[in-house]
């Protein structure tokens, strides 16, 4: 039997996600992309099969699984539809904010809603003038008695208009730089919260992305995560653990494209034999599969560190490395898949052109790959200066 590094429980989750992906999500993937409509039927599918429960502990209404299990599920779903895989990755992102920054009352109040899928999550950090430089955000939160009033605008927010809970970052002390940032949970329907229209995108068209306007938005003090000024540190800790979820999405795209290209190459004939028998095509397929395997090893290595409780510079480095490598692999491999299919690869009758469009986003969001390179280099130089093993 082939070697499998996953536990029996993780294999069960993988098989469930794989079955749902193959039988129910794959037939919808092209339509989701074509219509650019948010797939509420996929959300209901995840709810009914308990996939959202992967994001929380049993005490918080979840399944109590580890990070690797969640990443495995995201990969399997993303093999056929990256927009659907992103739904689960974003739920994990929102849950991380509460798991890392929430008090007992906040976790009891909000996490069961995410674990059941009753509410979807959004993460509102990015603004027009603060993408890679999150400390430059301009949204402000002014305390008035038992609540805060938030004013500002968030940009390029995933799940805009469909999220029930939004993790939002704002400056409670505008003059304190990143030390003045605080984090809040905003519930949909809150006074002064207005989602903008979804932006038309090149890829991930089934996921809504757009502006979020805060015009005198009222948020109870009880919805602040941690103390005032602790939001930036929380945001960075969340991203260290959520970027591997995007890596898993990217890996799913790469593996899905590889699998499809292989199946096509075994049946498409030129010069009297399947194109998979031609050396150049066979070599390309070998490179694609090898790249996927290498990226998966790095993702699993990062997941092991998260599950072991590793924090700080080591986790930041591994999180950045797996996001960088998996997303670059996705872009490279999906492009090769289009090439293997030739002219047909460029047509919407086959999914690899969609996979290539979707893959591009993974190099950009949750920290551009240029930023990931800077993080990796920073930690290498820091460790070298300290005489630490790298």
C-alpha positions as CSV (number, residue, x, y, z in Angstrom):
1,X,0.0,0.0,0.0
2,X,1.2,3.6,-0.7
3,X,2.6,5.4,2.3
4,X,0.1,7.8,3.9
5,X,1.3,10.3,6.6
6,X,-2.2,11.0,7.7
7,X,-3.9,9.5,10.7
8,X,-7.1,7.4,10.3
9,X,-9.2,10.3,11.4
10,X,-7.5,12.6,8.9
11,X,-7.9,10.1,6.1
12,X,-11.7,10.0,6.9
13,X,-11.9,13.7,6.6
14,X,-9.9,13.6,3.4
15,X,-12.2,11.0,1.9
16,X,-15.3,12.9,2.9
17,X,-14.0,16.1,1.3
18,X,-12.8,14.2,-1.8
19,X,-16.2,12.5,-2.2
20,X,-18.1,15.8,-1.9
21,X,-15.7,17.5,-4.2
22,X,-15.9,14.8,-6.9
23,X,-19.7,14.1,-6.7
24,X,-21.3,17.4,-5.9
25,X,-18.8,20.3,-6.2
26,X,-17.0,19.5,-9.4
27,X,-20.3,19.4,-11.5
28,X,-21.0,23.0,-10.2
29,X,-17.5,24.5,-10.5
30,X,-17.8,25.8,-14.1
31,X,-21.2,27.3,-13.4
32,X,-20.0,29.0,-10.2
33,X,-17.1,30.6,-12.2
34,X,-19.3,31.5,-15.2
35,X,-22.1,33.2,-13.2
36,X,-19.8,34.7,-10.5
37,X,-22.6,34.1,-8.0
38,X,-21.8,33.1,-4.4
39,X,-22.5,29.4,-4.1
40,X,-24.9,29.1,-1.1
41,X,-25.6,25.5,-2.1
42,X,-22.0,24.7,-1.4
43,X,-22.3,26.4,2.0
44,X,-25.3,24.2,2.8
45,X,-23.3,21.2,1.6
46,X,-20.5,22.0,4.1
47,X,-23.1,22.6,6.8
48,X,-24.9,19.4,6.3
49,X,-21.7,17.3,6.3
50,X,-20.0,19.1,9.2
51,X,-17.1,20.5,7.4
52,X,-17.3,23.9,9.1
53,X,-16.9,22.1,12.4
54,X,-13.2,21.6,11.5
55,X,-12.5,25.2,12.5
56,X,-13.3,24.9,16.2
57,X,-12.7,22.8,19.3
58,X,-15.3,20.5,20.7
59,X,-15.9,22.8,23.6
60,X,-16.8,25.5,21.0
61,X,-19.2,23.4,19.0
62,X,-16.6,22.1,16.6
63,X,-14.9,18.8,15.8
64,X,-11.7,19.5,17.7
65,X,-9.3,18.6,14.8
66,X,-5.9,20.0,14.2
67,X,-4.6,22.4,11.6
68,X,-3.4,19.7,9.2
69,X,-6.8,18.1,9.0
70,X,-8.4,21.4,8.0
71,X,-5.7,22.0,5.4
72,X,-6.2,18.5,3.9
73,X,-10.0,19.3,3.5
74,X,-9.2,22.6,1.9
75,X,-6.8,21.0,-0.6
76,X,-9.3,18.3,-1.6
77,X,-12.1,20.8,-2.3
78,X,-9.8,23.2,-4.1
79,X,-8.8,20.4,-6.5
80,X,-12.1,20.9,-8.3
81,X,-13.2,24.4,-7.2
82,X,-11.0,27.0,-5.6
83,X,-13.9,29.3,-4.8
84,X,-15.5,26.5,-2.7
85,X,-12.2,25.7,-1.0
86,X,-11.9,29.4,-0.1
87,X,-15.2,29.3,1.8
88,X,-13.6,26.8,4.3
89,X,-10.3,28.7,4.4
90,X,-12.1,31.9,5.3
91,X,-14.1,30.2,8.0
92,X,-10.8,29.0,9.5
93,X,-9.4,32.6,9.2
94,X,-12.3,34.0,11.2
95,X,-12.3,31.3,13.8
96,X,-8.6,31.8,14.4
97,X,-9.2,35.4,15.5
98,X,-11.6,34.1,18.2
99,X,-9.4,31.2,19.2
100,X,-6.3,33.4,19.6
101,X,-7.8,36.7,20.7
102,X,-11.2,35.9,22.2
103,X,-12.1,35.5,25.8
104,X,-14.3,32.6,27.1
105,X,-17.5,34.5,26.6
106,X,-16.6,35.6,23.1
107,X,-15.6,32.1,22.1
108,X,-18.8,30.6,23.5
109,X,-20.9,33.3,21.7
110,X,-19.3,33.3,18.3
111,X,-17.4,30.1,17.6
112,X,-20.4,27.8,17.5
113,X,-21.9,30.0,14.8
114,X,-18.8,29.5,12.7
115,X,-18.5,25.8,13.5
116,X,-22.1,25.1,12.4
117,X,-21.9,27.4,9.4
118,X,-24.7,29.5,10.7
119,X,-22.5,32.5,10.0
120,X,-19.7,32.9,7.5
121,X,-16.6,34.9,8.4
122,X,-14.8,37.9,6.9
123,X,-11.4,39.4,7.8
124,X,-11.3,43.2,7.3
125,X,-7.7,44.3,7.6
126,X,-6.8,45.7,4.1
127,X,-7.5,49.3,3.1
128,X,-6.8,51.3,0.0
129,X,-3.7,52.8,1.5
130,X,-2.7,49.8,3.7
131,X,-2.3,46.4,2.0
132,X,1.1,45.0,2.7
133,X,1.7,47.8,5.2
134,X,-1.2,46.9,7.6
135,X,0.0,49.4,10.2
136,X,-0.9,52.2,7.9
137,X,-4.7,51.6,8.1
138,X,-6.9,54.6,8.7
139,X,-10.1,53.2,10.0
140,X,-10.7,54.6,13.5
141,X,-12.6,53.4,16.5
142,X,-13.8,55.9,19.1
143,X,-15.0,54.6,22.4
144,X,-18.3,56.0,23.7
145,X,-19.4,54.4,27.0
146,X,-20.2,50.7,26.4
147,X,-19.6,50.8,22.7
148,X,-17.2,51.9,20.0
149,X,-18.0,54.0,16.9
150,X,-16.0,52.9,13.8
151,X,-15.4,55.1,10.8
152,X,-13.5,54.1,7.7
153,X,-13.5,51.8,4.7
154,X,-12.0,48.4,4.1
155,X,-10.9,47.2,0.7
156,X,-10.8,43.9,-1.2
157,X,-12.5,42.0,1.6
158,X,-13.4,38.4,0.9
159,X,-17.0,37.2,1.8
160,X,-18.2,40.8,1.6
161,X,-22.0,40.9,1.7
162,X,-22.3,37.3,2.8
163,X,-20.4,37.2,6.1
164,X,-22.3,37.1,9.3
165,X,-19.3,37.9,11.4
166,X,-16.5,40.2,10.4
167,X,-13.2,40.5,12.2
168,X,-12.3,44.2,11.7
169,X,-9.2,46.1,12.7
170,X,-9.3,49.8,13.5
171,X,-7.1,52.4,15.3
172,X,-8.2,53.2,18.8
173,X,-5.2,55.5,19.0
174,X,-4.5,57.0,15.6
175,X,-1.2,58.5,16.7
176,X,0.4,55.2,18.0
177,X,1.1,53.5,14.7
178,X,0.7,49.7,14.8
179,X,0.4,49.9,18.7
180,X,-2.8,51.8,18.3
181,X,-4.7,49.1,16.4
182,X,-7.5,47.1,18.0
183,X,-9.6,44.2,16.8
184,X,-13.4,43.9,16.8
185,X,-16.1,41.4,15.9
186,X,-18.8,43.1,13.9
187,X,-22.1,41.3,13.3
188,X,-23.9,41.6,10.1
189,X,-26.8,44.1,10.4
190,X,-24.9,46.3,12.8
191,X,-25.7,50.0,12.5
192,X,-23.3,51.9,10.2
193,X,-22.0,48.7,8.5
194,X,-22.5,48.8,4.7
195,X,-20.9,46.2,2.3
196,X,-20.1,47.4,-1.2
197,X,-20.9,45.6,-4.4
198,X,-18.6,42.6,-5.2
199,X,-15.8,43.4,-7.6
200,X,-15.6,41.5,-10.9
201,X,-12.5,39.4,-10.8
202,X,-10.2,37.4,-13.1
203,X,-10.5,34.3,-10.9
204,X,-12.1,33.0,-7.8
205,X,-15.3,34.4,-9.3
206,X,-17.5,32.4,-6.9
207,X,-16.1,34.3,-3.9
208,X,-17.3,37.8,-3.2
209,X,-14.6,40.5,-2.9
210,X,-15.3,44.2,-2.3
211,X,-15.4,47.2,-0.1
212,X,-16.8,47.4,3.4
213,X,-17.9,50.8,4.6
214,X,-18.0,51.8,8.3
215,X,-20.0,55.0,8.8
216,X,-20.6,55.5,12.5
217,X,-20.6,51.7,12.9
218,X,-21.6,50.8,16.5
219,X,-19.8,47.9,18.0
220,X,-20.2,46.9,21.7
221,X,-17.1,47.0,23.9
222,X,-17.8,43.3,24.6
223,X,-17.0,42.6,20.9
224,X,-13.4,43.9,21.2
225,X,-10.8,41.1,20.9
226,X,-8.2,41.6,23.6
227,X,-7.2,45.0,24.9
228,X,-6.9,48.2,23.1
229,X,-3.7,48.3,21.0
230,X,-3.4,44.5,20.8
231,X,-5.0,44.2,17.4
232,X,-1.8,44.3,15.2
233,X,-0.1,41.5,17.1
234,X,-3.3,39.5,16.9
235,X,-3.5,40.1,13.2
236,X,0.0,38.9,12.6
237,X,-0.5,35.8,14.8
238,X,-3.7,35.0,12.8
239,X,-2.0,35.3,9.5
240,X,0.9,33.1,10.5
241,X,-1.7,30.3,11.0
242,X,-4.1,31.2,8.2
243,X,-1.6,31.5,5.3
244,X,-1.1,27.8,5.2
245,X,-4.8,27.5,4.5
246,X,-4.2,29.6,1.3
247,X,-1.2,27.3,0.6
248,X,-3.6,24.3,0.9
249,X,-6.0,26.0,-1.6
250,X,-3.1,26.6,-4.0
251,X,-1.8,23.1,-3.6
252,X,-5.3,21.8,-4.4
253,X,-5.3,23.8,-7.6
254,X,-1.9,22.5,-8.6
255,X,-2.8,18.9,-7.9
256,X,-6.2,19.2,-9.5
257,X,-4.6,20.6,-12.7
258,X,-2.0,17.8,-12.6
259,X,-4.6,15.1,-12.3
260,X,-6.7,16.5,-15.1
261,X,-3.7,17.0,-17.4
262,X,-2.6,13.4,-16.8
263,X,-6.0,12.0,-17.5
264,X,-6.2,14.1,-20.7
265,X,-2.7,13.1,-21.9
266,X,-3.5,9.4,-21.5
267,X,-6.4,9.7,-23.9
268,X,-5.4,12.4,-26.4
269,X,-3.5,10.9,-29.3
270,X,-1.0,12.4,-31.7
271,X,1.2,10.5,-34.2
272,X,-0.6,7.3,-33.3
273,X,-0.1,7.2,-29.6
274,X,-1.3,9.0,-26.4
275,X,0.6,12.3,-25.9
276,X,1.6,11.1,-22.4
277,X,3.9,8.7,-24.2
278,X,5.8,11.5,-25.8
279,X,8.9,12.4,-23.8
280,X,8.3,16.2,-23.6
281,X,4.8,15.7,-22.3
282,X,5.8,12.9,-20.0
283,X,8.6,15.1,-18.6
284,X,6.2,18.0,-18.0
285,X,3.8,15.7,-16.1
286,X,6.7,14.4,-14.0
287,X,7.7,18.0,-13.1
288,X,4.1,18.9,-12.2
289,X,3.6,15.9,-9.9
290,X,7.0,16.4,-8.3
291,X,6.3,20.1,-7.6
292,X,3.0,19.2,-6.0
293,X,4.7,16.6,-3.7
294,X,7.4,19.0,-2.7
295,X,4.9,21.7,-1.9
296,X,2.7,19.3,0.1
297,X,5.7,18.3,2.2
298,X,6.4,21.9,3.1
299,X,2.7,22.5,3.9
300,X,2.6,19.4,6.2
301,X,5.8,20.6,7.9
302,X,4.2,23.9,8.6
303,X,1.0,22.3,9.9
304,X,3.0,20.1,12.2
305,X,4.6,23.2,13.7
306,X,1.2,24.8,14.2
307,X,-0.2,21.7,15.8
308,X,2.9,21.4,18.1
309,X,2.3,25.0,19.4
310,X,5.3,26.5,17.7
311,X,5.1,30.3,17.7
312,X,7.2,33.4,16.9
313,X,9.8,33.7,14.2
314,X,10.0,29.9,13.3
315,X,6.3,29.8,12.6
316,X,6.4,33.1,10.7
317,X,9.1,31.7,8.5
318,X,7.5,28.3,7.8
319,X,4.1,29.9,7.2
320,X,5.6,32.3,4.7
321,X,7.6,29.6,3.0
322,X,4.7,27.2,2.5
323,X,2.5,30.0,1.2
324,X,5.2,31.2,-1.2
325,X,6.1,27.7,-2.5
326,X,2.5,26.4,-2.8
327,X,1.2,29.4,-4.6
328,X,4.1,29.7,-6.9
329,X,3.7,26.0,-7.6
330,X,0.0,26.5,-8.3
331,X,0.8,29.2,-10.9
332,X,3.5,27.2,-12.6
333,X,1.7,23.9,-12.6
334,X,-1.7,25.2,-13.8
335,X,0.1,27.1,-16.6
336,X,1.8,23.8,-17.6
337,X,-1.5,22.0,-17.5
338,X,-2.9,24.5,-20.0
339,X,0.1,23.9,-22.2
340,X,-0.3,20.1,-22.0
341,X,-3.9,20.4,-23.3
342,X,-2.7,22.8,-26.0
343,X,-5.5,24.8,-27.7
344,X,-8.1,22.9,-25.6
345,X,-6.5,24.1,-22.4
346,X,-7.3,27.7,-23.4
347,X,-11.0,26.8,-23.8
348,X,-13.6,26.9,-21.0
349,X,-14.7,23.5,-21.9
350,X,-11.8,22.3,-19.7
351,X,-11.2,23.4,-16.1
352,X,-7.4,24.1,-16.4
353,X,-7.9,27.6,-17.7
354,X,-10.1,28.4,-14.7
355,X,-7.5,26.8,-12.4
356,X,-4.8,29.0,-13.9
357,X,-6.9,32.1,-13.3
358,X,-7.7,31.1,-9.8
359,X,-4.1,30.3,-9.0
360,X,-3.0,33.8,-9.6
361,X,-4.9,35.1,-6.6
362,X,-3.0,32.8,-4.3
363,X,0.2,34.7,-5.0
364,X,-1.4,37.9,-4.0
365,X,-3.8,37.7,-1.1
366,X,-3.0,36.9,2.6
367,X,0.3,38.7,2.0
368,X,1.8,39.0,-1.5
369,X,4.6,36.6,-2.3
370,X,7.0,39.5,-2.3
371,X,6.1,40.1,1.3
372,X,6.6,36.4,2.0
373,X,10.1,36.6,0.6
374,X,10.9,39.5,2.8
375,X,9.6,37.6,5.9
376,X,11.7,34.5,5.1
377,X,14.8,36.6,4.5
378,X,14.3,38.6,7.7
379,X,14.1,35.5,9.8
380,X,17.1,33.9,8.0
381,X,19.2,37.1,8.8
382,X,17.9,37.3,12.3
383,X,18.7,33.7,13.1
384,X,22.1,34.0,11.5
385,X,22.9,37.1,13.6
386,X,21.9,35.3,16.7
387,X,23.9,32.2,15.8
388,X,20.8,30.1,15.6
389,X,20.4,27.1,13.3
390,X,18.3,27.9,10.3
